[in-house]
Amino acid sequence: MDIPKGYFAICVGEQEKKRFVVSVSLLSEPTFQELQHQAEEEFDYNHPMGGLTIPCSEDVFTDLASHLGAF
């Protein structure tokens, strides 16, 4: 899948991971930064899937991203 300029791919999920393509503007949002901090604590930047992975439910992530207009 091609990722448009200004977007990035992220894997989200607690058990099963789903891939999303979201706007880079999401990176500067405090709520998303908190999710990144949680991912750092869980994976210590050494996650076996590589790339950016957020260990939260898909519902929480899609609600956040939709509210922030990141899709």
Predicted model as a PDB file, atoms N, CA, C, CB and O in Angstrom, pLDDT in the B-factor column:
MODEL        1                                                                  
ATOM      1  N   MET A   1       0.835  -1.175   0.000  1.00 67.00           N  
ATOM      2  CA  MET A   1       0.000   0.000   0.000  1.00 67.00           C  
ATOM      3  C   MET A   1       0.887   1.248   0.000  1.00 67.00           C  
ATOM      4  CB  MET A   1      -0.954  -0.008   1.214  1.00 67.00           C  
ATOM      5  O   MET A   1       1.783   1.378   0.834  1.00 67.00           O  
ATOM      6  N   ASP A   2       0.638   2.146  -0.919  1.00 85.00           N  
ATOM      7  CA  ASP A   2       1.373   3.401  -0.952  1.00 85.00           C  
ATOM      8  C   ASP A   2       0.860   4.323   0.142  1.00 85.00           C  
ATOM      9  CB  ASP A   2       1.250   4.075  -2.334  1.00 85.00           C  
ATOM     10  O   ASP A   2      -0.341   4.383   0.406  1.00 85.00           O  
ATOM     11  N   ILE A   3       1.768   5.033   0.770  1.00 91.00           N  
ATOM     12  CA  ILE A   3       1.395   5.985   1.806  1.00 91.00           C  
ATOM     13  C   ILE A   3       1.573   7.387   1.244  1.00 91.00           C  
ATOM     14  CB  ILE A   3       2.245   5.782   3.103  1.00 91.00           C  
ATOM     15  O   ILE A   3       2.671   7.756   0.825  1.00 91.00           O  
ATOM     16  N   PRO A   4       0.495   8.172   1.234  1.00 94.00           N  
ATOM     17  CA  PRO A   4       0.585   9.521   0.673  1.00 94.00           C  
ATOM     18  C   PRO A   4       1.533  10.412   1.475  1.00 94.00           C  
ATOM     19  CB  PRO A   4      -0.799  10.157   0.619  1.00 94.00           C  
ATOM     20  O   PRO A   4       1.757  10.185   2.664  1.00 94.00           O  
ATOM     21  N   LYS A   5       2.073  11.406   0.824  1.00 95.00           N  
ATOM     22  CA  LYS A   5       2.935  12.374   1.487  1.00 95.00           C  
ATOM     23  C   LYS A   5       2.152  13.033   2.618  1.00 95.00           C  
ATOM     24  CB  LYS A   5       3.465  13.439   0.480  1.00 95.00           C  
ATOM     25  O   LYS A   5       0.989  13.397   2.441  1.00 95.00           O  
ATOM     26  N   GLY A   6       2.784  13.185   3.774  1.00 95.00           N  
ATOM     27  CA  GLY A   6       2.135  13.794   4.923  1.00 95.00           C  
ATOM     28  C   GLY A   6       1.404  12.804   5.806  1.00 95.00           C  
ATOM     29  O   GLY A   6       0.708  13.201   6.741  1.00 95.00           O  
ATOM     30  N   TYR A   7       1.555  11.511   5.521  1.00 94.00           N  
ATOM     31  CA  TYR A   7       0.915  10.458   6.296  1.00 94.00           C  
ATOM     32  C   TYR A   7       1.950   9.416   6.700  1.00 94.00           C  
ATOM     33  CB  TYR A   7      -0.232   9.805   5.495  1.00 94.00           C  
ATOM     34  O   TYR A   7       3.047   9.372   6.142  1.00 94.00           O  
ATOM     35  N   PHE A   8       1.597   8.579   7.670  1.00 91.00           N  
ATOM     36  CA  PHE A   8       2.471   7.472   8.057  1.00 91.00           C  
ATOM     37  C   PHE A   8       1.616   6.281   8.472  1.00 91.00           C  
ATOM     38  CB  PHE A   8       3.429   7.892   9.210  1.00 91.00           C  
ATOM     39  O   PHE A   8       0.439   6.420   8.804  1.00 91.00           O  
ATOM     40  N   ALA A   9       2.232   5.121   8.443  1.00 92.00           N  
ATOM     41  CA  ALA A   9       1.536   3.892   8.833  1.00 92.00           C  
ATOM     42  C   ALA A   9       1.813   3.603  10.300  1.00 92.00           C  
ATOM     43  CB  ALA A   9       1.977   2.692   7.945  1.00 92.00           C  
ATOM     44  O   ALA A   9       2.906   3.854  10.807  1.00 92.00           O  
ATOM     45  N   ILE A  10       0.806   3.073  10.963  1.00 91.00           N  
ATOM     46  CA  ILE A  10       0.925   2.724  12.375  1.00 91.00           C  
ATOM     47  C   ILE A  10       0.121   1.446  12.620  1.00 91.00           C  
ATOM     48  CB  ILE A  10       0.425   3.896  13.297  1.00 91.00           C  
ATOM     49  O   ILE A  10      -0.957   1.258  12.055  1.00 91.00           O  
ATOM     50  N   CYS A  11       0.658   0.580  13.463  1.00 90.00           N  
ATOM     51  CA  CYS A  11      -0.060  -0.643  13.848  1.00 90.00           C  
ATOM     52  C   CYS A  11      -0.685  -0.410  15.210  1.00 90.00           C  
ATOM     53  CB  CYS A  11       0.893  -1.893  13.874  1.00 90.00           C  
ATOM     54  O   CYS A  11      -0.034   0.104  16.120  1.00 90.00           O  
ATOM     55  N   VAL A  12      -1.948  -0.788  15.350  1.00 92.00           N  
ATOM     56  CA  VAL A  12      -2.702  -0.533  16.575  1.00 92.00           C  
ATOM     57  C   VAL A  12      -3.407  -1.806  17.010  1.00 92.00           C  
ATOM     58  CB  VAL A  12      -3.723   0.612  16.371  1.00 92.00           C  
ATOM     59  O   VAL A  12      -3.938  -2.545  16.181  1.00 92.00           O  
ATOM     60  N   GLY A  13      -3.411  -2.059  18.303  1.00 89.00           N  
ATOM     61  CA  GLY A  13      -4.163  -3.183  18.838  1.00 89.00           C  
ATOM     62  C   GLY A  13      -3.508  -3.768  20.066  1.00 89.00           C  
ATOM     63  O   GLY A  13      -2.304  -3.636  20.285  1.00 89.00           O  
ATOM     64  N   GLU A  14      -4.334  -4.416  20.858  1.00 86.00           N  
ATOM     65  CA  GLU A  14      -3.822  -5.045  22.068  1.00 86.00           C  
ATOM     66  C   GLU A  14      -3.374  -6.477  21.792  1.00 86.00           C  
ATOM     67  CB  GLU A  14      -4.883  -5.025  23.167  1.00 86.00           C  
ATOM     68  O   GLU A  14      -2.314  -6.891  22.262  1.00 86.00           O  
ATOM     69  N   GLN A  15      -4.153  -7.226  21.051  1.00 86.00           N  
ATOM     70  CA  GLN A  15      -3.792  -8.598  20.672  1.00 86.00           C  
ATOM     71  C   GLN A  15      -3.485  -8.634  19.175  1.00 86.00           C  
ATOM     72  CB  GLN A  15      -4.942  -9.605  21.029  1.00 86.00           C  
ATOM     73  O   GLN A  15      -2.327  -8.711  18.765  1.00 86.00           O  
ATOM     74  N   GLU A  16      -4.525  -8.579  18.387  1.00 90.00           N  
ATOM     75  CA  GLU A  16      -4.386  -8.498  16.937  1.00 90.00           C  
ATOM     76  C   GLU A  16      -4.046  -7.055  16.562  1.00 90.00           C  
ATOM     77  CB  GLU A  16      -5.692  -8.976  16.215  1.00 90.00           C  
ATOM     78  O   GLU A  16      -4.653  -6.121  17.085  1.00 90.00           O  
ATOM     79  N   LYS A  17      -3.103  -6.873  15.683  1.00 88.00           N  
ATOM     80  CA  LYS A  17      -2.705  -5.533  15.261  1.00 88.00           C  
ATOM     81  C   LYS A  17      -3.329  -5.214  13.911  1.00 88.00           C  
ATOM     82  CB  LYS A  17      -1.165  -5.412  15.189  1.00 88.00           C  
ATOM     83  O   LYS A  17      -3.365  -6.058  13.016  1.00 88.00           O  
ATOM     84  N   LYS A  18      -3.819  -3.989  13.774  1.00 93.00           N  
ATOM     85  CA  LYS A  18      -4.377  -3.509  12.524  1.00 93.00           C  
ATOM     86  C   LYS A  18      -3.574  -2.296  12.079  1.00 93.00           C  
ATOM     87  CB  LYS A  18      -5.887  -3.162  12.674  1.00 93.00           C  
ATOM     88  O   LYS A  18      -3.194  -1.456  12.894  1.00 93.00           O  
ATOM     89  N   ARG A  19      -3.325  -2.216  10.797  1.00 92.00           N  
ATOM     90  CA  ARG A  19      -2.522  -1.128  10.235  1.00 92.00           C  
ATOM     91  C   ARG A  19      -3.430   0.023   9.808  1.00 92.00           C  
ATOM     92  CB  ARG A  19      -1.681  -1.629   9.032  1.00 92.00           C  
ATOM     93  O   ARG A  19      -4.440  -0.177   9.133  1.00 92.00           O  
ATOM     94  N   PHE A  20      -3.043   1.239  10.222  1.00 93.00           N  
ATOM     95  CA  PHE A  20      -3.749   2.449   9.833  1.00 93.00           C  
ATOM     96  C   PHE A  20      -2.773   3.391   9.160  1.00 93.00           C  
ATOM     97  CB  PHE A  20      -4.417   3.126  11.053  1.00 93.00           C  
ATOM     98  O   PHE A  20      -1.574   3.356   9.440  1.00 93.00           O  
ATOM     99  N   VAL A  21      -3.279   4.228   8.277  1.00 93.00           N  
ATOM    100  CA  VAL A  21      -2.483   5.301   7.666  1.00 93.00           C  
ATOM    101  C   VAL A  21      -3.111   6.605   8.133  1.00 93.00           C  
ATOM    102  CB  VAL A  21      -2.447   5.200   6.068  1.00 93.00           C  
ATOM    103  O   VAL A  21      -4.278   6.878   7.852  1.00 93.00           O  
ATOM    104  N   VAL A  22      -2.327   7.412   8.852  1.00 93.00           N  
ATOM    105  CA  VAL A  22      -2.839   8.633   9.459  1.00 93.00           C  
ATOM    106  C   VAL A  22      -1.927   9.816   9.149  1.00 93.00           C  
ATOM    107  CB  VAL A  22      -2.985   8.457  10.973  1.00 93.00           C  
ATOM    108  O   VAL A  22      -0.776   9.645   8.748  1.00 93.00           O  
ATOM    109  N   SER A  23      -2.458  11.001   9.340  1.00 93.00           N  
ATOM    110  CA  SER A  23      -1.723  12.241   9.086  1.00 93.00           C  
ATOM    111  C   SER A  23      -0.582  12.418  10.085  1.00 93.00           C  
ATOM    112  CB  SER A  23      -2.672  13.447   9.150  1.00 93.00           C  
ATOM    113  O   SER A  23      -0.713  12.054  11.253  1.00 93.00           O  
ATOM    114  N   VAL A  24       0.535  12.976   9.624  1.00 93.00           N  
ATOM    115  CA  VAL A  24       1.659  13.245  10.523  1.00 93.00           C  
ATOM    116  C   VAL A  24       1.289  14.284  11.577  1.00 93.00           C  
ATOM    117  CB  VAL A  24       2.877  13.721   9.725  1.00 93.00           C  
ATOM    118  O   VAL A  24       1.975  14.399  12.592  1.00 93.00           O  
ATOM    119  N   SER A  25       0.221  15.039  11.355  1.00 92.00           N  
ATOM    120  CA  SER A  25      -0.207  16.023  12.355  1.00 92.00           C  
ATOM    121  C   SER A  25      -0.558  15.348  13.681  1.00 92.00           C  
ATOM    122  CB  SER A  25      -1.414  16.820  11.837  1.00 92.00           C  
ATOM    123  O   SER A  25      -0.521  15.990  14.731  1.00 92.00           O  
ATOM    124  N   LEU A  26      -0.892  14.079  13.639  1.00 91.00           N  
ATOM    125  CA  LEU A  26      -1.217  13.329  14.843  1.00 91.00           C  
ATOM    126  C   LEU A  26      -0.021  13.260  15.796  1.00 91.00           C  
ATOM    127  CB  LEU A  26      -1.681  11.920  14.476  1.00 91.00           C  
ATOM    128  O   LEU A  26      -0.203  13.175  17.011  1.00 91.00           O  
ATOM    129  N   LEU A  27       1.183  13.296  15.260  1.00 90.00           N  
ATOM    130  CA  LEU A  27       2.391  13.170  16.074  1.00 90.00           C  
ATOM    131  C   LEU A  27       2.548  14.293  17.096  1.00 90.00           C  
ATOM    132  CB  LEU A  27       3.600  13.135  15.181  1.00 90.00           C  
ATOM    133  O   LEU A  27       3.183  14.098  18.133  1.00 90.00           O  
ATOM    134  N   SER A  28       1.983  15.455  16.819  1.00 92.00           N  
ATOM    135  CA  SER A  28       2.136  16.590  17.735  1.00 92.00           C  
ATOM    136  C   SER A  28       1.014  16.698  18.762  1.00 92.00           C  
ATOM    137  CB  SER A  28       2.207  17.867  16.948  1.00 92.00           C  
ATOM    138  O   SER A  28       1.033  17.595  19.605  1.00 92.00           O  
ATOM    139  N   GLU A  29       0.047  15.804  18.703  1.00 92.00           N  
ATOM    140  CA  GLU A  29      -1.085  15.842  19.635  1.00 92.00           C  
ATOM    141  C   GLU A  29      -0.713  15.204  20.978  1.00 92.00           C  
ATOM    142  CB  GLU A  29      -2.306  15.121  19.025  1.00 92.00           C  
ATOM    143  O   GLU A  29      -0.206  14.082  21.011  1.00 92.00           O  
ATOM    144  N   PRO A  30      -0.964  15.917  22.089  1.00 93.00           N  
ATOM    145  CA  PRO A  30      -0.601  15.385  23.417  1.00 93.00           C  
ATOM    146  C   PRO A  30      -1.208  14.016  23.725  1.00 93.00           C  
ATOM    147  CB  PRO A  30      -1.031  16.358  24.483  1.00 93.00           C  
ATOM    148  O   PRO A  30      -0.546  13.178  24.336  1.00 93.00           O  
ATOM    149  N   THR A  31      -2.436  13.780  23.320  1.00 90.00           N  
ATOM    150  CA  THR A  31      -3.070  12.488  23.595  1.00 90.00           C  
ATOM    151  C   THR A  31      -2.338  11.367  22.859  1.00 90.00           C  
ATOM    152  CB  THR A  31      -4.560  12.515  23.184  1.00 90.00           C  
ATOM    153  O   THR A  31      -2.124  10.292  23.418  1.00 90.00           O  
ATOM    154  N   PHE A  32      -1.958  11.616  21.612  1.00 90.00           N  
ATOM    155  CA  PHE A  32      -1.215  10.617  20.856  1.00 90.00           C  
ATOM    156  C   PHE A  32       0.175  10.428  21.448  1.00 90.00           C  
ATOM    157  CB  PHE A  32      -1.117  11.019  19.379  1.00 90.00           C  
ATOM    158  O   PHE A  32       0.683   9.307  21.489  1.00 90.00           O  
ATOM    159  N   GLN A  33       0.795  11.509  21.904  1.00 91.00           N  
ATOM    160  CA  GLN A  33       2.111  11.400  22.531  1.00 91.00           C  
ATOM    161  C   GLN A  33       2.058  10.537  23.780  1.00 91.00           C  
ATOM    162  CB  GLN A  33       2.651  12.783  22.879  1.00 91.00           C  
ATOM    163  O   GLN A  33       3.016   9.827  24.085  1.00 91.00           O  
ATOM    164  N   GLU A  34       0.941  10.589  24.508  1.00 90.00           N  
ATOM    165  CA  GLU A  34       0.772   9.726  25.679  1.00 90.00           C  
ATOM    166  C   GLU A  34       0.695   8.257  25.242  1.00 90.00           C  
ATOM    167  CB  GLU A  34      -0.505  10.126  26.475  1.00 90.00           C  
ATOM    168  O   GLU A  34       1.265   7.385  25.898  1.00 90.00           O  
ATOM    169  N   LEU A  35      -0.004   7.984  24.140  1.00 88.00           N  
ATOM    170  CA  LEU A  35      -0.052   6.610  23.622  1.00 88.00           C  
ATOM    171  C   LEU A  35       1.346   6.144  23.209  1.00 88.00           C  
ATOM    172  CB  LEU A  35      -1.026   6.516  22.419  1.00 88.00           C  
ATOM    173  O   LEU A  35       1.703   4.985  23.421  1.00 88.00           O  
ATOM    174  N   GLN A  36       2.129   7.039  22.626  1.00 87.00           N  
ATOM    175  CA  GLN A  36       3.501   6.690  22.255  1.00 87.00           C  
ATOM    176  C   GLN A  36       4.325   6.363  23.502  1.00 87.00           C  
ATOM    177  CB  GLN A  36       4.158   7.843  21.464  1.00 87.00           C  
ATOM    178  O   GLN A  36       5.128   5.430  23.497  1.00 87.00           O  
ATOM    179  N   HIS A  37       4.121   7.134  24.562  1.00 88.00           N  
ATOM    180  CA  HIS A  37       4.841   6.891  25.810  1.00 88.00           C  
ATOM    181  C   HIS A  37       4.483   5.508  26.366  1.00 88.00           C  
ATOM    182  CB  HIS A  37       4.517   7.994  26.850  1.00 88.00           C  
ATOM    183  O   HIS A  37       5.358   4.787  26.846  1.00 88.00           O  
ATOM    184  N   GLN A  38       3.199   5.138  26.303  1.00 84.00           N  
ATOM    185  CA  GLN A  38       2.769   3.817  26.754  1.00 84.00           C  
ATOM    186  C   GLN A  38       3.425   2.722  25.910  1.00 84.00           C  
ATOM    187  CB  GLN A  38       1.232   3.699  26.688  1.00 84.00           C  
ATOM    188  O   GLN A  38       3.828   1.682  26.432  1.00 84.00           O  
ATOM    189  N   ALA A  39       3.527   2.969  24.596  1.00 82.00           N  
ATOM    190  CA  ALA A  39       4.173   1.990  23.715  1.00 82.00           C  
ATOM    191  C   ALA A  39       5.647   1.852  24.064  1.00 82.00           C  
ATOM    192  CB  ALA A  39       4.013   2.396  22.237  1.00 82.00           C  
ATOM    193  O   ALA A  39       6.186   0.746  24.051  1.00 82.00           O  
ATOM    194  N   GLU A  40       6.302   2.959  24.375  1.00 83.00           N  
ATOM    195  CA  GLU A  40       7.712   2.917  24.776  1.00 83.00           C  
ATOM    196  C   GLU A  40       7.883   2.080  26.044  1.00 83.00           C  
ATOM    197  CB  GLU A  40       8.256   4.348  25.001  1.00 83.00           C  
ATOM    198  O   GLU A  40       8.808   1.273  26.141  1.00 83.00           O  
ATOM    199  N   GLU A  41       6.988   2.276  27.011  1.00 82.00           N  
ATOM    200  CA  GLU A  41       7.078   1.505  28.253  1.00 82.00           C  
ATOM    201  C   GLU A  41       6.857   0.011  28.007  1.00 82.00           C  
ATOM    202  CB  GLU A  41       6.058   2.021  29.268  1.00 82.00           C  
ATOM    203  O   GLU A  41       7.514  -0.826  28.626  1.00 82.00           O  
ATOM    204  N   GLU A  42       5.936  -0.318  27.108  1.00 75.00           N  
ATOM    205  CA  GLU A  42       5.628  -1.729  26.847  1.00 75.00           C  
ATOM    206  C   GLU A  42       6.681  -2.400  25.976  1.00 75.00           C  
ATOM    207  CB  GLU A  42       4.270  -1.851  26.183  1.00 75.00           C  
ATOM    208  O   GLU A  42       7.077  -3.535  26.245  1.00 75.00           O  
ATOM    209  N   PHE A  43       7.141  -1.704  24.929  1.00 69.00           N  
ATOM    210  CA  PHE A  43       8.028  -2.331  23.945  1.00 69.00           C  
ATOM    211  C   PHE A  43       9.478  -1.869  24.026  1.00 69.00           C  
ATOM    212  CB  PHE A  43       7.513  -2.065  22.573  1.00 69.00           C  
ATOM    213  O   PHE A  43      10.358  -2.502  23.442  1.00 69.00           O  
ATOM    214  N   ASP A  44       9.741  -0.781  24.736  1.00 70.00           N  
ATOM    215  CA  ASP A  44      11.100  -0.236  24.873  1.00 70.00           C  
ATOM    216  C   ASP A  44      11.767  -0.016  23.516  1.00 70.00           C  
ATOM    217  CB  ASP A  44      11.959  -1.174  25.722  1.00 70.00           C  
ATOM    218  O   ASP A  44      12.962  -0.269  23.364  1.00 70.00           O  
ATOM    219  N   TYR A  45      11.008   0.450  22.542  1.00 61.00           N  
ATOM    220  CA  TYR A  45      11.507   0.723  21.187  1.00 61.00           C  
ATOM    221  C   TYR A  45      12.147  -0.496  20.535  1.00 61.00           C  
ATOM    222  CB  TYR A  45      12.510   1.852  21.226  1.00 61.00           C  
ATOM    223  O   TYR A  45      12.972  -0.351  19.633  1.00 61.00           O  
ATOM    224  N   ASN A  46      11.786  -1.667  20.968  1.00 60.00           N  
ATOM    225  CA  ASN A  46      12.339  -2.886  20.393  1.00 60.00           C  
ATOM    226  C   ASN A  46      11.200  -3.856  20.107  1.00 60.00           C  
ATOM    227  CB  ASN A  46      13.390  -3.528  21.343  1.00 60.00           C  
ATOM    228  O   ASN A  46      11.238  -5.012  20.527  1.00 60.00           O  
ATOM    229  N   HIS A  47      10.203  -3.385  19.401  1.00 56.00           N  
ATOM    230  CA  HIS A  47       9.033  -4.207  19.120  1.00 56.00           C  
ATOM    231  C   HIS A  47       9.329  -5.148  17.956  1.00 56.00           C  
ATOM    232  CB  HIS A  47       7.806  -3.324  18.806  1.00 56.00           C  
ATOM    233  O   HIS A  47       9.917  -4.720  16.963  1.00 56.00           O  
ATOM    234  N   PRO A  48       8.940  -6.409  18.052  1.00 59.00           N  
ATOM    235  CA  PRO A  48       9.258  -7.387  17.001  1.00 59.00           C  
ATOM    236  C   PRO A  48       8.635  -7.072  15.639  1.00 59.00           C  
ATOM    237  CB  PRO A  48       8.806  -8.746  17.438  1.00 59.00           C  
ATOM    238  O   PRO A  48       9.140  -7.541  14.619  1.00 59.00           O  
ATOM    239  N   MET A  49       7.546  -6.288  15.595  1.00 57.00           N  
ATOM    240  CA  MET A  49       6.932  -5.958  14.312  1.00 57.00           C  
ATOM    241  C   MET A  49       7.685  -4.835  13.602  1.00 57.00           C  
ATOM    242  CB  MET A  49       5.471  -5.561  14.514  1.00 57.00           C  
ATOM    243  O   MET A  49       7.476  -4.598  12.412  1.00 57.00           O  
ATOM    244  N   GLY A  50       8.564  -4.143  14.335  1.00 59.00           N  
ATOM    245  CA  GLY A  50       9.223  -2.981  13.767  1.00 59.00           C  
ATOM    246  C   GLY A  50       8.203  -1.863  13.587  1.00 59.00           C  
ATOM    247  O   GLY A  50       7.012  -2.065  13.823  1.00 59.00           O  
ATOM    248  N   GLY A  51       8.648  -0.726  13.184  1.00 70.00           N  
ATOM    249  CA  GLY A  51       7.730   0.380  12.951  1.00 70.00           C  
ATOM    250  C   GLY A  51       7.041   0.844  14.219  1.00 70.00           C  
ATOM    251  O   GLY A  51       7.366   0.394  15.318  1.00 70.00           O  
ATOM    252  N   LEU A  52       6.102   1.734  14.060  1.00 82.00           N  
ATOM    253  CA  LEU A  52       5.376   2.312  15.181  1.00 82.00           C  
ATOM    254  C   LEU A  52       4.157   1.459  15.510  1.00 82.00           C  
ATOM    255  CB  LEU A  52       4.955   3.758  14.869  1.00 82.00           C  
ATOM    256  O   LEU A  52       3.296   1.240  14.658  1.00 82.00           O  
ATOM    257  N   THR A  53       4.091   0.981  16.749  1.00 85.00           N  
ATOM    258  CA  THR A  53       2.991   0.149  17.205  1.00 85.00           C  
ATOM    259  C   THR A  53       2.431   0.728  18.492  1.00 85.00           C  
ATOM    260  CB  THR A  53       3.447  -1.312  17.410  1.00 85.00           C  
ATOM    261  O   THR A  53       3.175   1.004  19.433  1.00 85.00           O  
ATOM    262  N   ILE A  54       1.115   0.911  18.533  1.00 87.00           N  
ATOM    263  CA  ILE A  54       0.451   1.455  19.711  1.00 87.00           C  
ATOM    264  C   ILE A  54      -0.406   0.347  20.330  1.00 87.00           C  
ATOM    265  CB  ILE A  54      -0.420   2.714  19.345  1.00 87.00           C  
ATOM    266  O   ILE A  54      -1.303  -0.182  19.672  1.00 87.00           O  
ATOM    267  N   PRO A  55      -0.134  -0.006  21.591  1.00 84.00           N  
ATOM    268  CA  PRO A  55      -0.858  -1.096  22.237  1.00 84.00           C  
ATOM    269  C   PRO A  55      -2.144  -0.629  22.924  1.00 84.00           C  
ATOM    270  CB  PRO A  55       0.038  -1.772  23.246  1.00 84.00           C  
ATOM    271  O   PRO A  55      -2.252  -0.689  24.149  1.00 84.00           O  
ATOM    272  N   CYS A  56      -3.105  -0.172  22.147  1.00 88.00           N  
ATOM    273  CA  CYS A  56      -4.404   0.197  22.710  1.00 88.00           C  
ATOM    274  C   CYS A  56      -5.485  -0.407  21.821  1.00 88.00           C  
ATOM    275  CB  CYS A  56      -4.564   1.760  22.821  1.00 88.00           C  
ATOM    276  O   CYS A  56      -5.191  -0.912  20.738  1.00 88.00           O  
ATOM    277  N   SER A  57      -6.712  -0.356  22.268  1.00 91.00           N  
ATOM    278  CA  SER A  57      -7.785  -0.932  21.456  1.00 91.00           C  
ATOM    279  C   SER A  57      -7.973  -0.104  20.181  1.00 91.00           C  
ATOM    280  CB  SER A  57      -9.111  -0.998  22.265  1.00 91.00           C  
ATOM    281  O   SER A  57      -7.726   1.102  20.160  1.00 91.00           O  
ATOM    282  N   GLU A  58      -8.408  -0.775  19.139  1.00 92.00           N  
ATOM    283  CA  GLU A  58      -8.675  -0.081  17.876  1.00 92.00           C  
ATOM    284  C   GLU A  58      -9.735   0.993  18.064  1.00 92.00           C  
ATOM    285  CB  GLU A  58      -9.119  -1.077  16.794  1.00 92.00           C  
ATOM    286  O   GLU A  58      -9.640   2.068  17.471  1.00 92.00           O  
ATOM    287  N   ASP A  59     -10.743   0.715  18.883  1.00 93.00           N  
ATOM    288  CA  ASP A  59     -11.813   1.692  19.118  1.00 93.00           C  
ATOM    289  C   ASP A  59     -11.276   2.980  19.726  1.00 93.00           C  
ATOM    290  CB  ASP A  59     -12.880   1.098  20.031  1.00 93.00           C  
ATOM    291  O   ASP A  59     -11.642   4.073  19.294  1.00 93.00           O  
ATOM    292  N   VAL A  60     -10.411   2.854  20.725  1.00 91.00           N  
ATOM    293  CA  VAL A  60      -9.827   4.042  21.358  1.00 91.00           C  
ATOM    294  C   VAL A  60      -9.024   4.830  20.333  1.00 91.00           C  
ATOM    295  CB  VAL A  60      -8.929   3.646  22.559  1.00 91.00           C  
ATOM    296  O   VAL A  60      -9.141   6.053  20.254  1.00 91.00           O  
ATOM    297  N   PHE A  61      -8.205   4.129  19.545  1.00 92.00           N  
ATOM    298  CA  PHE A  61      -7.375   4.809  18.564  1.00 92.00           C  
ATOM    299  C   PHE A  61      -8.213   5.479  17.469  1.00 92.00           C  
ATOM    300  CB  PHE A  61      -6.399   3.823  17.941  1.00 92.00           C  
ATOM    301  O   PHE A  61      -7.965   6.636  17.129  1.00 92.00           O  
ATOM    302  N   THR A  62      -9.192   4.775  16.920  1.00 92.00           N  
ATOM    303  CA  THR A  62      -9.994   5.363  15.843  1.00 92.00           C  
ATOM    304  C   THR A  62     -10.812   6.547  16.354  1.00 92.00           C  
ATOM    305  CB  THR A  62     -10.925   4.305  15.228  1.00 92.00           C  
ATOM    306  O   THR A  62     -10.993   7.525  15.629  1.00 92.00           O  
ATOM    307  N   ASP A  63     -11.311   6.474  17.597  1.00 92.00           N  
ATOM    308  CA  ASP A  63     -12.016   7.622  18.170  1.00 92.00           C  
ATOM    309  C   ASP A  63     -11.090   8.826  18.274  1.00 92.00           C  
ATOM    310  CB  ASP A  63     -12.585   7.272  19.554  1.00 92.00           C  
ATOM    311  O   ASP A  63     -11.462   9.937  17.897  1.00 92.00           O  
ATOM    312  N   LEU A  64      -9.890   8.603  18.784  1.00 89.00           N  
ATOM    313  CA  LEU A  64      -8.915   9.683  18.923  1.00 89.00           C  
ATOM    314  C   LEU A  64      -8.541  10.275  17.566  1.00 89.00           C  
ATOM    315  CB  LEU A  64      -7.662   9.175  19.635  1.00 89.00           C  
ATOM    316  O   LEU A  64      -8.597  11.488  17.369  1.00 89.00           O  
ATOM    317  N   ALA A  65      -8.161   9.407  16.643  1.00 89.00           N  
ATOM    318  CA  ALA A  65      -7.723   9.866  15.331  1.00 89.00           C  
ATOM    319  C   ALA A  65      -8.847  10.578  14.575  1.00 89.00           C  
ATOM    320  CB  ALA A  65      -7.207   8.690  14.513  1.00 89.00           C  
ATOM    321  O   ALA A  65      -8.609  11.581  13.901  1.00 89.00           O  
ATOM    322  N   SER A  66     -10.062  10.060  14.689  1.00 90.00           N  
ATOM    323  CA  SER A  66     -11.200  10.702  14.016  1.00 90.00           C  
ATOM    324  C   SER A  66     -11.476  12.077  14.615  1.00 90.00           C  
ATOM    325  CB  SER A  66     -12.461   9.819  14.119  1.00 90.00           C  
ATOM    326  O   SER A  66     -11.716  13.043  13.891  1.00 90.00           O  
ATOM    327  N   HIS A  67     -11.438  12.155  15.932  1.00 87.00           N  
ATOM    328  CA  HIS A  67     -11.678  13.422  16.619  1.00 87.00           C  
ATOM    329  C   HIS A  67     -10.648  14.472  16.221  1.00 87.00           C  
ATOM    330  CB  HIS A  67     -11.656  13.218  18.132  1.00 87.00           C  
ATOM    331  O   HIS A  67     -10.963  15.658  16.122  1.00 87.00           O  
ATOM    332  N   LEU A  68      -9.411  14.025  15.992  1.00 85.00           N  
ATOM    333  CA  LEU A  68      -8.328  14.949  15.631  1.00 85.00           C  
ATOM    334  C   LEU A  68      -8.199  15.140  14.126  1.00 85.00           C  
ATOM    335  CB  LEU A  68      -7.013  14.448  16.188  1.00 85.00           C  
ATOM    336  O   LEU A  68      -7.334  15.889  13.673  1.00 85.00           O  
ATOM    337  N   GLY A  69      -9.037  14.483  13.354  1.00 85.00           N  
ATOM    338  CA  GLY A  69      -9.002  14.617  11.893  1.00 85.00           C  
ATOM    339  C   GLY A  69      -7.768  14.037  11.251  1.00 85.00           C  
ATOM    340  O   GLY A  69      -7.274  14.565  10.254  1.00 85.00           O  
ATOM    341  N   ALA A  70      -7.260  12.945  11.817  1.00 83.00           N  
ATOM    342  CA  ALA A  70      -6.008  12.367  11.338  1.00 83.00           C  
ATOM    343  C   ALA A  70      -6.175  11.377  10.189  1.00 83.00           C  
ATOM    344  CB  ALA A  70      -5.317  11.689  12.468  1.00 83.00           C  
ATOM    345  O   ALA A  70      -5.180  10.954   9.599  1.00 83.00           O  
ATOM    346  N   PHE A  71      -7.396  11.001   9.861  1.00 79.00           N  
ATOM    347  CA  PHE A  71      -7.598  10.043   8.762  1.00 79.00           C  
ATOM    348  C   PHE A  71      -7.750  10.756   7.443  1.00 79.00           C  
ATOM    349  CB  PHE A  71      -8.823   9.171   9.020  1.00 79.00           C  
ATOM    350  O   PHE A  71      -7.928  10.111   6.409  1.00 79.00           O  
TER     351      PHE A  71                                                      
ENDMDL                                                                          
END                                                                             
